């Protein structure tokens, strides 16, 4: 197509209508993504699904479950997790875990400083 034909076609199009058409098409494509909540698709997860969601090893999931750090449900010999409850439980324990981690880090630094003092 020659430049003259392109120019002629573009002159026939109302720029505002053209922009509105593009915007409407983009919004129509994005609407399903915008309307979808940013939560996990699982309301209740199996051990494997929960492990994947949390990006934990199975042994870590089992240990946290056994320690009752995260809630679970036993049903018919299967352990299930209400994902929202698991996430809420982890959020609730974050402050205490941060304090514990800071104490561990301070102890490590004190030990390192003491070891460096012994070498002098």
Buried (B, 14 or more C-beta within 10 A) or exposed (E): EEEEEEEEEEEEEEEEEEEEEEEEEEEEEEEEEEEEEEEBEBEBBEBEBBBBBBEBEEEEBBEBBEEEBBEBEEEEEEBBBBBEBBBEBBEEBEEEEEEEEEEEEEEEEEEEEEEEEEEE
